[in-house]
Amino acid sequence: MNKRLLVTGSVLGILGIILGAFAAHGLEKLVDSNAIKTFETGVRYQIYHAFFLLILGGTSFVSLKLKKTIFYLVLVGVVFFSGSIYGLATNSLSSFDFKSIALMTPIGGLLLIMSWVILLIGIIKNKVD
Protein backbone atom coordinates (compact mmCIF):
# COMPACT_ATOMS: atom_id res chain seq x y z
CA MET A 1 0.00 0.00 0.00
CA ASN A 2 2.83 2.42 0.77
CA LYS A 3 4.24 1.99 -2.74
CA ARG A 4 0.77 2.59 -4.22
CA LEU A 5 0.43 5.77 -2.16
CA LEU A 6 3.88 6.97 -3.23
CA VAL A 7 3.36 6.16 -6.92
CA THR A 8 -0.10 7.76 -6.99
CA GLY A 9 1.16 10.83 -5.15
CA SER A 10 4.02 11.13 -7.65
CA VAL A 11 1.69 10.76 -10.64
CA LEU A 12 -0.77 13.34 -9.24
CA GLY A 13 2.17 15.69 -8.66
CA ILE A 14 3.54 15.23 -12.17
CA LEU A 15 0.12 15.78 -13.73
CA GLY A 16 -0.47 18.79 -11.48
CA ILE A 17 2.76 20.44 -12.65
CA ILE A 18 1.92 19.70 -16.29
CA LEU A 19 -1.63 21.06 -15.91
CA GLY A 20 -0.34 24.13 -14.05
CA ALA A 21 2.12 24.87 -16.85
CA PHE A 22 -0.65 24.33 -19.39
CA ALA A 23 -2.86 26.81 -17.51
CA ALA A 24 -0.08 29.40 -17.40
CA HIS A 25 1.15 29.04 -20.96
CA GLY A 26 -1.54 27.38 -23.09
CA LEU A 27 -4.92 28.28 -21.69
CA GLU A 28 -4.29 32.00 -21.37
CA LYS A 29 -5.01 32.46 -25.08
CA LEU A 30 -8.14 30.31 -25.02
CA VAL A 31 -10.14 31.28 -21.90
CA ASP A 32 -10.59 34.37 -19.74
CA SER A 33 -8.63 35.17 -16.57
CA ASN A 34 -11.42 33.95 -14.27
CA ALA A 35 -11.32 30.54 -15.94
CA ILE A 36 -7.52 30.45 -15.50
CA LYS A 37 -7.91 31.19 -11.77
CA THR A 38 -10.54 28.46 -11.50
CA PHE A 39 -8.29 25.98 -13.31
CA GLU A 40 -5.39 26.90 -11.01
CA THR A 41 -7.59 26.10 -7.98
CA GLY A 42 -8.00 22.56 -9.31
CA VAL A 43 -4.24 22.29 -9.83
CA ARG A 44 -3.50 23.60 -6.34
CA TYR A 45 -5.76 21.08 -4.61
CA GLN A 46 -4.43 18.26 -6.77
CA ILE A 47 -0.87 19.10 -5.73
CA TYR A 48 -1.86 19.43 -2.05
CA HIS A 49 -3.26 15.92 -2.16
CA ALA A 50 -0.28 14.57 -4.10
CA PHE A 51 1.88 15.69 -1.16
CA PHE A 52 -0.67 14.23 1.25
CA LEU A 53 -0.34 10.80 -0.37
CA LEU A 54 3.45 11.06 -0.46
CA ILE A 55 3.59 11.88 3.25
CA LEU A 56 1.09 9.16 4.11
CA GLY A 57 3.03 6.58 2.08
CA GLY A 58 6.22 7.43 3.93
CA THR A 59 4.83 7.09 7.44
CA SER A 60 3.76 4.30 9.74
CA PHE A 61 1.54 6.13 12.22
CA VAL A 62 -1.70 5.15 10.45
CA SER A 63 -2.93 1.57 9.99
CA LEU A 64 -2.94 -0.12 6.60
CA LYS A 65 -6.75 -0.22 6.63
CA LEU A 66 -6.97 3.55 7.14
CA LYS A 67 -4.31 4.15 4.50
CA LYS A 68 -6.41 2.23 1.98
CA THR A 69 -9.52 4.20 2.88
CA ILE A 70 -7.66 7.50 2.65
CA PHE A 71 -6.09 6.47 -0.66
CA TYR A 72 -9.46 5.83 -2.30
CA LEU A 73 -11.06 8.94 -0.83
CA VAL A 74 -8.20 11.11 -2.10
CA LEU A 75 -8.10 9.47 -5.53
CA VAL A 76 -11.83 9.79 -6.16
CA GLY A 77 -11.91 13.19 -4.45
CA VAL A 78 -9.20 14.62 -6.70
CA VAL A 79 -10.84 13.20 -9.84
CA PHE A 80 -14.22 14.63 -8.84
CA PHE A 81 -13.01 17.94 -7.38
CA SER A 82 -10.07 18.93 -9.57
CA GLY A 83 -11.34 17.06 -12.62
CA SER A 84 -14.70 18.82 -12.59
CA ILE A 85 -12.98 22.17 -12.02
CA TYR A 86 -10.76 21.56 -15.05
CA GLY A 87 -13.85 20.78 -17.08
CA LEU A 88 -15.80 23.79 -15.81
CA ALA A 89 -12.88 26.15 -16.42
CA THR A 90 -12.50 24.95 -20.00
CA ASN A 91 -16.22 24.46 -20.66
CA SER A 92 -16.21 26.92 -23.55
CA LEU A 93 -13.64 24.77 -25.38
CA SER A 94 -15.70 21.58 -25.33
CA SER A 95 -18.91 20.35 -26.87
CA PHE A 96 -19.75 18.66 -23.54
CA ASP A 97 -21.46 20.93 -21.01
CA PHE A 98 -19.51 20.40 -17.80
CA LYS A 99 -22.07 22.49 -15.92
CA SER A 100 -24.31 19.42 -16.07
CA ILE A 101 -21.89 17.57 -13.76
CA ALA A 102 -20.97 20.54 -11.54
CA LEU A 103 -22.30 18.67 -8.48
CA MET A 104 -19.16 16.51 -8.69
CA THR A 105 -17.08 19.42 -7.38
CA PRO A 106 -18.58 19.63 -3.87
CA ILE A 107 -18.83 15.82 -3.65
CA GLY A 108 -15.12 15.61 -4.46
CA GLY A 109 -14.37 18.30 -1.90
CA LEU A 110 -16.32 16.36 0.73
CA LEU A 111 -14.34 13.20 -0.07
CA LEU A 112 -11.08 15.13 0.35
CA ILE A 113 -12.26 16.53 3.69
CA MET A 114 -13.24 13.03 4.80
CA SER A 115 -9.74 11.75 3.97
CA TRP A 116 -8.21 14.34 6.32
CA VAL A 117 -10.76 13.55 9.05
CA ILE A 118 -9.94 9.84 8.80
CA LEU A 119 -6.23 10.68 9.06
CA LEU A 120 -6.94 12.70 12.21
CA ILE A 121 -8.97 9.86 13.73
CA GLY A 122 -6.16 7.41 12.91
CA ILE A 123 -3.58 9.65 14.56
CA ILE A 124 -5.71 10.12 17.68
CA LYS A 125 -6.40 6.38 17.98
CA ASN A 126 -2.75 5.47 17.52
CA LYS A 127 -1.39 4.23 20.84
CA VAL A 128 2.20 5.29 20.08
CA ASP A 129 3.23 8.77 21.26
N, C-alpha and C positions, 0 to 999 in steps of 0.2 A: 504493500500500500504506500509506503514512503516513496518508493521509486515512481509510482503512478502520480503521487502528489507533486513530486519534483519535476517530472516530465511535463505534466499538465500546466503547472505554474510557469515553466520555461516557455512552453508553446503560447500560452496566453500573453506572456510578456513580449515575446517576439512579434506576435500578431498585433499587440497593442502599439508597439513602436512603429511597425509598418503602417498601421491605420492612422496613427498620429502624424506621421510624415505625409501620408496621403492627404490628410485634412489640411495640413499646413501648405502643401505645395501643389496639390492636384485639384482639390475641391474648391479652392478660393476663386477659381474662374467659372465654376459651374453653379454654385449656390450662394445665397447671401450670407452676411456675417453672422446673423442669428443662427442659421443652420450650422455654420462652422462651430460656433460655441456649443451648440447642442451636441454635435458629433464629438467634440473634444470632451464633453462630460462622459459620454460612453467610453471613450478611450481611458480617461482617468480612472473610472471605476473598474474597468477591466484590469488595468495595471495594478491598482490597489489589491485586487483579489488574486492576481498572479503572485504578488509578494506574500500574500496571506497563505497561499498554498505552499510556496517555497519554505516559509517559516514553519508551517505545520509539518511538512515532510521532513524537516531537519530536527524535529524535537521528539521527545518521548513522554511529555507530561500529559498527553491525552491518549485514551485507549484507542486501540485499532478500530473498534466498533464506532466510536465517535468520529474518528478520522474519516471513515467511509461515509458516514452520514454528512459530515461537513463537505467532503469532496463533491458528493452529488448535489448538495444544495448550492455550492458555489458554481459548479459547472452549469447547471440548469439556470441558476440565477444570472450568471453573466450572459448566457445566450439570450435569455428573455430580456434582461434589463439593457445591457449594452447593445445587443443585436437589434432590438426594437428601436432603440435610439438611433442607431446607424440608419435603419430603414426610414424612420421618420425624418431625420435630417436630410436625407437624399431622396425624399418622396417625389420631388418634382422631376427627378431623373429616371423614374421607373414607370412602367405601365401598371404595376401593382400599387394599390392604394394602401400604404402602411398604416394609415389612420384607422383602418378597419381592424387592426390587431393591436391598437395602442394600449389596450388593457394588459398586454404582456409586460409593459414597463413596470407598473407598480407591483405586479405579481413577482417579477424578477427581483425587484428591490426588497420585497418581503422575504424571499428565499435567502437573499444575501444577509439580511438582518438576522434571520433565523440561524444562519451558519455561525455568526458571531455569538449569538446567545448560547448556542450549543457548546461552543468553545469555552465560554465563561463558565457554564455549568460543569463542564469537564474539569476545568482548572479548580473550581471550588470543591468538587467531589474528590479530587486527587488527594490521597493521604500523605503524599510526600511534600515536605516543606521546602 
